[in-house]
């Protein structure tokens, strides 16, 4: 495991210098996983079939590179691709947010720490389309309360601007995307207003972080959004809280909302399909092989269910991150419990398993929390 030294930026002024960082190649392997079974929720008469029958002679997937990175005592990590490599961010136990830029082979190019009087937690980041800079988001917290925080940074990690959005009892941002006009849409949850103790939150910002509109959505139950995406009509679609999906127009007004699955099902991930519609993934205890299994639901642009399937083994499956692929299929990622091996499932357009693999190092626990298709082929 390599050690990443990190440049500090205590004033949050955007100053700071490039630092040296090293990382060891973690090696690792990707092998055939234990046979996962798929259960079609749309046809109770269809028997489970053994996914190993799909490709009996499939060779192990090649790992182009793999690295492990250490900075202080990281508690949560997030990664994203860039035009010339990758980013990852971490929430550090030293109460600061850290962003590391990696080159195309996973070697650190620079590392920046963002900190101040309050605790800064970075929950995600994404490079600007066609530009070298990026935005990062998360929350700042003090006295057991948190507020939404978002910043723009240049290609070297220096802050261009940052904003904090504070209400009475606190909010958290879980997903932020840049809009076509250069602004942002923030999705998360709020404790400050709404129908219940916790309600889902959408916050629309302009290109300098000024609020255009903000709305909360929910009932007397606890709700929150975990993902937000643009819609073809110029609005947004947000998902979270037990497979609850809400489509809104460009002013935040609800166009439709629907809930899927059972009360024990939990939403994890959401993506737009190249041919239209959306794919949602998470976990279920109400169907499949028993225990906790992956649940994947394909919906059309109006929220109608196209297909719904669960995937699992006799072990518990965890996480269930999904991404649509350019060929119309999907890639599903997570890990097994209690073996804690990473799991990858390649699905076709109707949810059939094309191949499945487990990945990671021997004697080390692996949590795969996200997956993304690379422009040149393969997955990150």
Buried (B, 14 or more C-beta within 10 A) or exposed (E): EBEBEBBBBEEBEBEBEEBEBEBEBBEBBBEBBBBBBBBBBEEEEEEEBEBBEBBEEBEEBEBEEBBBBEBBEBEEBBBBBBEEBBBBBBBBEBBBBBBBBBEEEBBBBBBBBBBBEBBBBBBBBBBBEEEEBBBBBBBBBEEEBBBBBBBBBEBBBBBEEBBBBEBEEBBBBBBBBBBEEEBBBBBBBBBBBBEEEBBBBBBBBEEEBEEBEBBBBBEEEBBBBBBBBBBEEEBBBBBBBBBBBBBBEBEBEEBEBBBBBEEEBBBBBBBBBEEEBBBBBBBBBEBBBEBBBBBBBBBEBEBEEBBBBBBBBEBBBBBBBBBBBEEEBBBBBBBBBEBBBBBBBBBBBEBBBBBBBBBBBEEEEBEBBBBBBEEEEEBB
